[in-house]
Amino acid sequence: MSVSRGRGPKNRWVKPDPDSGVEDVTLLILEWLGEQGVNAMIRVDAERVRDGRPPWTFTAGGGPLAEPFRADGASAGECMGYALIRLREAGIVVPF
């Protein structure tokens, strides 16, 4: 599994929209991904909080994904923003 935030045009780092409200639909996104055959989860790691590292992790694999991936973030919203970027790059456009 690779860690990535996603790259945009000209190989620049793409940043998620902090005002997107993705936290409000995270469970719907996970449910939708499951319906597409994608195994996915989001978690927070208290040890990473103590170590000052991004504590939120999203992982996904299976179904239409050629390879599993992981996205990390400092908040649930940032983590899901990076995850949505990676899903889009893999050809999965989440309808939320």
C-alpha angles and dihedrals in degrees: 000000000000128000114229142153095200132256126241134195116332089015094285120150112262116220125208120242106259091203097051094103091226090151088069093059101034094109091048089051092051091048092048092049090052089053088054091054095257118136107218141164142169123210143169120225116209092197090059089050089056091047093051093243126131101282100197120085131181120192130185137174144149131044112061093350111108091204134013117251143189132212125192131198144171091239135023090253094051091047093050091045090057090044092054090050090052092046090051090050088053091053098258111123108193110216097223 
